[in-house]
Amino acid sequence: MSASYDVAAIGNAIVDVIAPADEAFLVDHALTKGAMMLIDEARAHELYGHMSAAIETSGGSAGNTVAGLASLGGRAAYVGKVAADQLGDVFAHDTRQIGVHFETGRLSGGPATGRCLINVTPDGERTMCTFLGASVELTAADVDPDTILGAEIVYLEGYLFDPPEARRAFAKAAGLARASGRTIALSLSDSFVVDRHRAGLLAFIEAEVDLLFANEAEITSLFETTDFEQAARAAQSLTRIAAVTRGEKGSVVITPTIRHTVEAYPVAQLVDTTGAGDQYAAGFMLGLARGKPLDACGRLGGLAAAEVISHYGPRPQVSLAELAAANGLA
Amino acid sequence: MSASYDVAAIGNAIVDVIAPADEAFLVDHALTKGAMMLIDEARAHELYGHMSAAIETSGGSAGNTVAGLASLGGRAAYVGKVAADQLGDVFAHDTRQIGVHFETGRLSGGPATGRCLINVTPDGERTMCTFLGASVELTAADVDPDTILGAEIVYLEGYLFDPPEARRAFAKAAGLARASGRTIALSLSDSFVVDRHRAGLLAFIEAEVDLLFANEAEITSLFETTDFEQAARAAQSLTRIAAVTRGEKGSVVITPTIRHTVEAYPVAQLVDTTGAGDQYAAGFMLGLARGKPLDACGRLGGLAAAEVISHYGPRPQVSLAELAAANGLA
């Protein structure tokens, strides 16, 4: 069966609220720099009340990835839950208007659309506090089999391991994809997510995952080591392909037999790292869906990541397809 | 009486929805490039449905101006109406968190918070369609006399000439300011606003306005001429100070006796002209409130405008106070 989508992604549907902050703000509010912390609505309200003037833009890790895929000229579908409110309108609009298939039913009478409060320090690092809101109400019933079966790659966001209902949706999607021979990709999302769900994640990766995305903190957390080499060797025997991002050191693509080291693209000015991992995954998966060699997949991922960290916000601001063509990666 | 605020501003409280668009989009949707068009909720919904993925950020002409004033280290107050909804939360947050006094009551059970759909073409020009929403429900009762009397300059946004109730609020503020010897400033806002309300605006300026802000299109529309020189001479005899912006040609500050020509600051890359006039007014009024000569006021306005057109969005992204200091204008 020829696929309708290069990638179908499932994730927590979130609107980002992005503001500049200084280092003292992180200390005052007990935030761990660079991490994602889950907060409840009361804490979200309180923290937002202390943040600076912000911009709002659609986010969510897998949502950002499908936006990157669409910008690269790929065909993508998205499954995620927003509420029937103004921020839900924003999320649905931003997702559909870039050509992503998005038909998950909206939530009425429950929590508001989820928000991620992102404080960006002058060094460009983002620190995130997420009120999941409506996104936790994603259920297995929201996972449309036609969407999953219509995709070459089914991409799952590690953040979904937090909400129990979403985790069932996750398992359903993986089961459908496995049964029809689709490639299953997983992003580890955050080192604290890995810490909270290590055993479950390891079992899931071993049983189901063909393509694993992680950064250095996440992969070392997964294997409970501080040594990257040790984590890389462990990843090698766990999954078919592991693509590990290492910030300015680029990325490493690991298979059971080969390891590719891919240099990072230079960035004129690092403004905001939000979305770097998400865009790397977008570029990598588009390359894979188009049959490119793994090192070229890594380069395309790196190029997409370099674009997104050069400005505020988690989604590309230029056509990644044109950028890829200009860099000989089309 | 010593003033609590450098500037108290009254305007249509609006959240901006900013998206890239090509020239064909403007043609297809019959939009006049560079202008502001009023639209109703149904048209807003329809147009938004055709726009690309967007970012949301607090806007409104006078709202942007007080944001610029605060960034310059000035003390500002704002009067404007948003609804008790998510976008109203965003507007109130963004206004207060930069240190602007904003206590106008929120609207419940009426229209939603106003939105300005802004399509930015590759040349950086912005074309705006505004659904006024809750902002038209601003009434004279919302104009708090203590706020108006506590300001050195009372700044009125020409857009308020459109909603009839807001126009009464406008008149009340002007009356209060006049009675207590405050400086009254008016921005003409848009050439089509001028066209709709020419007689009313001319009478109001002659009777009440000390400081008039306009761009070239607005000032020539006001005096029904295509000749800038002719418009400049007419402005000279109408008001005490007219500050007229001319895009890359800089600005001209006109008084009954003197005319200052102020060069524009160079901009590395013109990205989005949204907010240029608003930030010019912010810089100019801060200079005036601090007792600077008029040409220095024009330079400070030009510097603030140059910052805002170098990125997406209508409000400064860096500290304008630091930028002014670095350019010898503190």
Interface residues (C-beta under 8 A of the other chain):
Chain A: Y48 G49 M51 S52 A53 A54 I55 E56 T57 S58 A67 D85 Q86 L87 V90 H93 D94 T95 Q97 I98 A112 Y312 G313 R315 Q317
Chain B: Y48 G49 M51 S52 A53 A54 I55 E56 T57 S58 A67 D85 Q86 L87 V90 H93 D94 T95 Q97 I98 A112 Y312 G313 R315 Q317
